[in-house]
Amino acid sequence: MKLLEEETNKYIFSRKLIDWYDANKRELPWRGISDPYRIWLSEIILQQTRVNQGMDYFLRMIERFPDVKTLAEATEDEVLKYWQGLGYYSRARNLHAAAQMIVRDFGGQMPSDYGQLIQLKGIGEYTAAAIASFAQNAPHPVVDGNVFRFLSRYFGISEPVDTGKGKKLFTSIAGDLMDRSRAGLFNQAIMEFGALQCVPGQPDCRNCPFSDACVAFETNEIARYPVKQNKTTTQNRYFHYFHVRTGNYTYICKRTQKDIWHNLYEFPMIETDRPMPFEELQQEKSFRELFPDIHTPIFRLQIANKKHVLTHRILWANFYEVTLEVLPDSFKNFIRVAENTLEAYAVHRLMQAYFEKE
Ligand code: SF4
């Protein structure tokens, strides 16, 4: 009897959710499609990116890389250039590497099987579940930030969502609630519900189809959920960039170290452990190595203390312009490029900000 009751409740929950979705969903270019490649691309773009911003990127990428093979054959530099401005560049690098794996290991056919998807670089449980369920209706629950928020409020769950235990719990609840015959639809509906109805801040609970049984609404504790363990600390970093000019040329390098913005290009840069005015900076060993014994050229500060916020980090950047007549040896490992070809290189947000100001 209890089982029957649970099944009925599940059915009602799922039915309500899907009815809400049918009436309220946004029309998006990756909706209602079963092509796993397009679903994959859209899911990777939408991680950490708002739909409005992601849409243009999706359309431009699909036009240039219409299938896995085209993506695999492109250079990583080109893929990063298409990704420029979206942030979290490891997504683009992994996308490219996974496309090459698909060509190598799956004959160029994008898989839609969960077990195969999860083997690909950059595809975790969430993305594999999304692709498998949207493309093949496979009953794998997807649990993103929107789903955490909705379920934690609806059931009044205090388990932190940013722990392994919490993720497991919410995934299991979403799996239990899922209408397995319509897994793809259910998953899209629950994500959209969290994104549009059960929003962060002040959701419109009075017009919510779930308000009659929502614990957070009943107890007036909406702001309490989702609970996070939140042990993150923020680190400040201080970058000093040099736009070095010799005639019509300048110098850049690729960030190859294991750090933010891997494989993007930037001007020669010195990092310091605290904010540093130029008078102090020029006494630093790293500065003297980069600009040794030159005839005191003039360093013009073009941008001061430009702030850029990343997850767990705040970056502060100064940009100096300097014209050199004789190039020191320290520049021999930099790439010499004509100023008017800089546009072709994938650069990060701070470099973009500099170009936009120029
Ligand atoms: S009643 Fe409010 S808090 Fe509860 S599910 Fe609906 S929108 Fe979310």
Residues whose N, C-alpha, C, O or C-beta is under 5 A from the ligand:
A	BS01	SF4	F150 R153 Y154 Q197 C198 P203 D204 C205 C208 F210 S211 C214 A216 F217 I222
